[in-house]
Amino acid sequence: MHNHYNGLKTVLLFGGMWAVLLAIGGVLAAGSRSSAFLWIFAIIGIVSTAYGYWNSDKIAIRAMNAQPVSREQAPGMYRIVEELSAKAGKPMPRLYIAPTMSPNAFATGRNPQNAAVCCTEGILQLLNERELRGVLGHELMHVYNRDILTSSVSAAIAGVITSVAQFAFFFGGSRDRGGNPFAAILVALLAPFAAMIIQFAISRTREYDADQDGAQLTDDPLALASALRKLQMGTQQAPMNPENQKVVNASHMMIASPFRAGQLKSLFSTHPPMEKRIARLESMAGYGGNAPEPGAY
């Protein structure tokens, strides 16, 4: 069990998503007197989840225009990942570098045997080797914790909820069929919003888990804390393009939000606040949120 019970939180959040979906189904069934459409949308969601999960590594790598690298091309990155993979008793993942100066990293793949780790050119220039080791430990734990499956399922359920809510609005509120138009409107407005918030909450709990487990894998929580500090500044100075939908779709996999912070960042961000992540890591090291300056690590 993780110290912060994030595994339990994820299960409870998934339960909340399914509760929202069942509530929509009740409104739709009452209005249309048929639950067939709910099943249709559910099947569509399952199929899309399977496709996204099976091809997650290819989709994310293509989105970032990343290129595979060998030991000779990226010796430091290769050495760190090789060491951490061996320590965890897992296969060596494929390594990629994305041609952008925005500092970030992500891991993807449906299991350790089909995993890929990608760093941007920016993060390789920004971090020292110890900090990079902390980041790569975090990313490897996303693969080992099967977080790609978790994110794929949550995204698919959220998509189904949105689609069914829209359908319920048009077909579930007819008075002549015994439906309640006010309930249909309420569902259409609130259900997608609730699904989105729950989806983001699931993503944030998985980030906390990867921070904690990655720090345990590297035995160096302060290195990851220092890296997150640099990434917080670096992504604001060199953000990625929020109008590039492929990048937006892959952004939840990255260790730091690649876009400039907006006014509603805490509510709609797929990433926990950096300050909280850093405080947790410093607490792991016994500093209780009062760690020395990065140079003293």
N, C-alpha and C positions, 0 to 999 in steps of 0.2 A: 504494500500500500504506500503510495506517495505521501510525503509529509503533509501536503496541502489537499489531499483527497481529490485530486483533479480527475482521477479515473472515475470515481463515484459521481463527481459533478457532471462529467460527460454523459454518463448513463442517465442521470436525471434530466439533463437538457434534451437528450434524444426522446425521453419519455414525454417531455413537454411538447416537442414537435409533433409526435404522434397524437397527443391529446388534441392539439390544434387541428390536425388533419381529420380526426374522428368527429370533432365538433362541426367542421365544415360538411362532412359527410352526412351528419344528422340533419343539418339545414337543407342540404341538397336532396336527401331522400324524402324529407317532408314536403318539399316544394314540387319535386318531379315525380314523387311516388315510385322512384326507382333508384337503386344504388349502383346500377351498371356503370354509369359514367365515372364514379369514384374508383372503381376497379380498373377502368381503362386508363385513367390518369396514373394510378399506382403502377400499372405495368409499364407505362411509358417511363416513369421515374426509375424503375428497376433497370430497364434496358439502358437508359442514359448513364446510370451509375456504373453499370458493368463496363460500358464502353470507356468512360472516363477513367475508371480504375485500371483497366487493362492497358490503356495507352497513356497513362499519366506522365510517364517519363518522356515519351516522344513529344507530347503536347507542350510541356513546360520548356523543354530544351529548344524546340522550334520557336516558341514565343520569344525567347531571349537571343535568338540567332547564335547560340553557343556552339563552340567547336570542341571536339574531343582533344585531349592532350595526353602525352605520354610522360614517362618518368623523366626523360631527357628535356622535355619542353617545360615542365613545371616540377622541378625536383623537390622543392620545399613542400608544396601542397601534396605531392605524391607520397613523400616520406611520412608526413603526418597522418594521412588517411590510412596508409598501409599499417602503420603502428597501431592506431586506434582500432582498426578492423580486426587485427590479430588479437589485440587485448580483449575485445568483445567476443572473439571466437566466431566472427562473421566473415563472409566473402568480401573481397576487395571490390568496391563499386567502381563504375566507370567515372572518369573525371572530365569535366568540361570547364572552359573559360568563356564568359560572355563578353563581347567587345563593347563595354560601356564603362565610363568612369564613375558612374553612380555606384557607391560601395554597397555590395550586398552579396548574399549567398543563399542557396536553397538546395534541398535534397528532394528527390522524387523517385518513384518506383514502387511497384505493388508489393515487393518483398525484398529481403536482403540479396537474393539471387538476381534480381532485376532492378538494381538501384543505380542511381546516378547522382553525383554531387557536383554542383556548379558554383563557381566563384566568378564574380565580375573582375575585370581588370582593376577597377577602382578599389575594391576591398584588398586585393593583393598588394597594392601600393600603400594603402592607408595603415594596415595593421602590421605589427611586428610578428615574429614567428610564434611567440607564446600566445598572443591574442588570437592569431589565426587558428591555432590548435584548439582554443576554446570554442571558436565558432564552428569548426569542423566537427568537434565532438557533439555539439548541439544538433547539427544537421544530420549526423549519422543516427542519433537517437530518434529523430523523426521517422526514419526508415525502420529502425528496430522496434519502435512502438506502433508500427502500422498506422501512422497518422494519415497517410494518403488515403487509405480506405475510409477512415473516419471523416475526413474532409469531403471525400467524394459522396459518401452516403448523406451527410448533412446538406450538401448543396443540392443533391437530387430531391430530397424530401422537401426542402424549401421551394424548389421549382414546382413540385407537384402541388404544394399548398397554394402557391400563387395561381397556378392554372385552374385548380378546382375552385378557388375562391372567386375567380372571375366568372367561371361557368355558373357557380351558385348565384351570382348576382343577376345573371340573365335568365336562368331557368329555375332557380330555387325559390324565388319569391313571388311566384304567381298566385294571386288570391283564389283564382278559379280552380287551382290545383291543391288548395289547402295550405299554401305557403305563406310565410310572413315576410313581406317586402322589406320591413325595417330590419329584421334579423339578417336578411340577405345582404342588405347594404352594409350593415355593421361588419359582417363576416368579410365581405369584399374589401373593406377598408382596413380592418385591423389584423386579419389573419396573415397577409403577406408581411406586414410590418413586424408582427410577433415572430414569424418564421425567420426573418432576416436578423433580428436581434439575437434569437437563440443560436442561429448559425454562427454569428460572430462570436458569441460567448463560447461556443464549442471550440472554435479556432484559438481563442485566447487561452483556454485551459490547456490545450495541447502545447502551446508555446511555453507555458510555465513548466509543464512536464519535461519538455526537451531541454529547457535551461537547467533544471535540477538534475536530470539523468545525464546530460552532457557534462556537467560539472563533476559529477561522480565518476564518469568515464575518464576524464582527463586528470582528476584529482586536483583541480585548480579552478575553483569558482571565481576567484578574483581576476583571472585572465579573461574570462568571458565577460565579467562586469566591466572591465576596462575596454574591451572590444565594443560592447554595447554603447558605452559613452561616446566613443569615437564615431560609431555608426549613426548615433542620434544626430550628431552635428554634420557628419558627412552626407547623409541622405537629404538634409535640408539645404545644404550648399549645392549639391548636384543631384536633384531629384530625377526620377524617370518621368516619361511623358504620360500623364493620366488620360490622354485622349487615345492612346494606343490600347485597344481593347484586349489584344493578346497579352500585353503586359499586365493589364488590370486583372485578367483572369488568372494569371500566375502569381500575382502579388501576395496572396495569402500564404504562399509557400515560403516566402523570403523571411530571413531572420529579422529584418527591420522593415517597416513600412517604407516603400520606395518613393512615396509621394510627400509633398509638403503638407504639413499638418493643417487641417481645417478647423473651423469653429466647433464642429460636432465630432471631433476625432475620438473622444473617449467612448461615445455611444456607438459609432458606426465603424470603428476600426477593428480589423481582424487581429490586431496585435495588442497585447496589454501595454499599459504605459511603461515606458523605459525606466522611469524612476522606481516603479514597483518591482520590475524584474531585477534591476541592479540591487535594490535593497534586499531582496530575497537571497541573491547570490552572496552578498556581503554577510548576511546572517548565517549562511551555510559555513562561511569561513570564520565565523565567530566574532565578527565585528559589529553585528547588530545595527547595520546601516551607518556605521561611523568608521568606514574603512579609510586607510591613508590614501594620499594622492597616488594616481596610477604609477608615477615614477618610483614610488616606494615599494611597489609590489615585488 
